[in-house]
Amino acid sequence: MTIDYAVGIRIGKRTDQMAVEAEDALIAALKVKTAHPEAAITYVRKRNVRGDRRHPHASEIDERSA
């Protein structure tokens, strides 16, 4: 069973959030860490579908809608 997780990262002074599908929070954090080894993981939480629709991640924003 996979669940969507929101993983907060910090690279230098820039912060960002990524959505990852994983079995548990540790695996979600490790997936992000392997994709961005220079990043520091700040938090991992279950993805809030309602809140994430209101405030989408930067990677989910469509340029055509702007």
N, C-alpha and C positions, 0 to 999 in steps of 0.2 A: 504494500500500500504506500503510495507516494503522496506527499503533501507539499503544497507551495510554501516556501519560506522566504522571508525578506531578510537579507543580510546587509548590514551596514558596514561600509569600508571607509578607510581614510588613507589617502596617498598624499604624503606631504601635508599641506594645509587644506587640501581639497577633500570634501566628504561626498559620498555617493551611496546609493542603495541599489542592490540587485535582487531580482526575483529568481529563485532557484527551486526546481522540483527535486525532492530528495526523500529518503525514507525517514531520516531524523535530522535534528538540528546540527549535530556534529558533522554529518556527511555533507550537509548544505554548506557549512563553513569551509570544509576541506575542498569542496568543488570550487568555491570562489577563490580560495587561497592558491590553488593550482593554476587558475586562470590569471591571477594577479599576485604573483609571489611577493611583490614589493608592498602590497597593501596590508594594513592592520585591520583586523576584524573588530568592529566596535560593538555589534550586537547581532543576534539571530533571533527571529521571532516568527511565529506562524503568520502567513500573509493575510492581511485584513482585506478581503475582497471589496467590501463596500468603500472603505477608506482609500484603497488603492485606485478605485475607479474615479473617485473625486480628485485625487492628487496622484496622477500616474507617474511612474518612473520615467526618467529622461529617455530611456531606451524604448519606451512604449508610446511616446508622443509622435504623432504623424505630422510631417512637415506640411502636408496639404491642408490640414485643419487650422494651421496658424494664419 
